[in-house]
Amino acid sequence: MKITRIYVLTDPRDGAVRYVGKTIKTLSARLSGHVSLALVRKAKTHTANWIRALNAEGLRPKIAEVDRCCCAGWADLECAWIARYRAEGANLTNTTAGGAGDPARSPEVRAKFAAIARARSPETRALLSAASKRRPPHSIEARKKMSEAARSIAPEVRKRVGQMAVGKRHSDETKAKMSAAKQGKAVSAEARANMSEAQRRRVRTEAEREAQRRAWADKPAEEKAALSAMWSAQRTGRPRSAETRAKISAAQKGRKPSPEAAANHLAAQQRRRAREAAQKAATRPSQALVLVGAGA
């Protein structure tokens, strides 16, 4: 996942912060982009005008990173930094409160860009995908920095990012694409260990648990049945190790299930016993035939 940097442009004469932005590029590349936009493309923005005024004096702005993240929370971070500097009295050249991208693009223009992207041919999509796959993987050091940046995200930002996905569901087509993309990909032991450790560190609040219970209760009965069947099939033939059983037992100690959970557990036990009884009954006729054949 790419790291998004929140940066500021400052006046070289007095160090005053004049602009807050975000980028996934290096800071030097982003600064070059600002200068090119102002001096070469002659952009008519407040920021470009300020850069041209500096250039007339033989100066150029300075750039510095103030924050970073590796998720969709960059918009909240950018808004927070803009609000902070404005509250401190900074004369910013930003024309928006942040997080909205290029303010010069109207909704109609954005819709046109989206339509162009959707109209790409399969050949073009394949070329773009191949170009992306040719990129070298992140180094261990880069992955460590990205992980540390993700852990440093403020809880309130995490909460806002999580709320952005509330109520959104993937379409069947999207689910099929995601499933196909993961087919044949083996997860390394190291990756499994990292995911397990991340889950152990995660502490769900009671509000989050209640939200999960409500989300499950609101699912249609058909979807619940399909999910239960899928999970059951995934567990079939995969006995739990002694270590896993011990962990489950330790996690369950001291926990009192809700009446609904207790009823569901009892119903699951009854269904399992009914299946076992049916399987035993199905094998009895064949055993009787064997005994009769032996007697004859």
Secondary structure, 3 states (H helix, E strand, C coil): CCCEEEEEEECCCCCCEEEEEEECCCHHHHHHHHHHHHHCCCCCCHHHHHHHHHHHCCCCCEEEEEEEECCCCHHHHHHHHHHHHHHCCCCCCCCCCCCCCCCCCCHHHHHHHHHHHHCCCHHHHHHHHHHHHCCCCCCHHHHHHHHHHHHCCCHHHHHHHHHHCCCCCCCHHHHHHHHHHHCCCCCCHHHHHHHHHHHHHCCCCHHHHHHHHHHHHHCCHHHHHHHHHHHHHHHCCCCCCHHHHHHHHHHHCCCCCCHHHHHHHHHHHHHHHHHHHHHHHHHHHHHHHHHHHHHC
